[in-house]
Amino acid sequence: MAKAERRERRGDRDRERERSAEPELIEKLVGINRVAKVVKGGKRFGFAAIVVVGDGKGRVGHGSGKAREVPEAIRKATEHAKRQMIRVPLREGRTLHHDVVGHYGAGNVVMRAADAGTGIIAGGPVRAICEALGIHDVVAKSVGTSNPHNMIKAAFDALSRSNSPRSVAARRGKKVSEIIGKRGADAEVRE
C-alpha cells in the first residue's frame, strides 16, 4: 500500500510541476454539441466540445473532444488544442502584419490588419481565436459556412499564411528595410 501511495504522490508532484512550467493559457470554449450514438437499446448521449487555446502573445491552437460528460469533453478538447499550437507573427504585439485569407471546406475567412484602437471586429469562433492569440486590432469577415469547425480551420489556414517582414526578408536574402521600402516606393508610383 505504501508503494502505491508514494507513486500517487509522485504523480501529483509531476502534474503540479507541469502546471507551473506551462505559461498561463487563455482557454475559450467555442461550442458544445450533444451527440447521440444509436445502439440496440436506444440512444447513448454524449457531448462534443471545440476549444481554442492561446497564450495571448502570438501562440494559438484549437482542438475538439468527445465524451459522455461535458467537463471531460472540454478537458479532451483543451489537451488536443495545447498539442496543436502554432506561432503567428504579430506587428507591435497587437495586429497582423498584412491581410490574409484562409479557406477550409465551404468556409472562407478574411482577416485584415487594423490601426491601433480599432479593436477586434470579428464574430463567433474567429473572435475567440483573436482573443486567445493576443490580437487587439483586427477586422475579420467570415464568408460561406457558419459551421464553427470549418470557420476555425479556415481562420487557422489564414493565420498560417501570415508572415513577418523579417521572415520574408530572410527568405529573399534581403534586408527588412529593402522589403518595407519597396512597398512605400510602389505606393508613390501609383499615386
ZIGIUR-V602523 format. One record per run of one state. SS is the DSSP state (hx for helix, st for strand, lp for the rest). FROM is the first residue (numbers start at 1). LEN is the number of residues. Records with the same first field share a line. If there is no record, write none. Layout:
SS->FROM-LEN  FROM-LEN
This chain:
lp->1-1  22-4  40-2  55-4  68-2  84-2  88-3  92-3  96-4  105-2  114-6  122-2  134-4  145-3  161-4  173-3  191-1
hx->2-20  70-14  124-10  148-13  165-8  176-15
st->26-14  42-13  59-9  86-2  91-1  95-1  100-5  107-7  120-2  138-7
